[in-house]
């Protein structure tokens, strides 16, 4: 794989697509890297007053670093500088009064041989 340099500040925030269409309308994202059967790396922004529906990702672990703002998920408030690990299948729902920007690494589970 070749070295990749992405100027994220110049990228527009986009409405989520694919499995995230509709129910995550309070979120926008910047997709930075994606492997079909491996890891995806992205930035996500939750609008002030925004929330999503309760859901889970059965096929992937999530690693989240809060860049700015704060959001609540499952009774816990996460602020800038916090790190969250969510294993595959962990139900969650997020909301924010002030808005938040996060860095997300989504690690897809490999099927058992």
Secondary structure, 3 states (H helix, E strand, C coil): CCCCCCCHHHCCCEECCHHHCCCCCCEEEEEEEECCCCEEEEEEEECCCCECCCECCCCEEEEEEEEEEEEEECCEEEECCCEEEECCCCCECEECCCCEEEEEEEEECCCCC
